[in-house]
Amino acid sequence: MRGVWQKYRPGLCPNAEYLQPRMIQMKTNYWDAEEAKRQARILEKTVREFKPS
């Protein structure tokens, strides 16, 4: 079976190009619940820094 290949060039996917540098990746598969809670507290603290008072 042959695939379809398209060479990427800037401007090909403007929506993705706009969003990608603004996205945050978050880990969701913690083995340890305490570590997940710790990360949630860190995220909450970070979000509060950007929230207008």
Protein Blocks (a to p, Z undefined) as FASTA:
>chain_A
ZZddddddehklmmlmmmmmmpccddfbdfblklmmmmmmmmmmmmmmmpcZZ
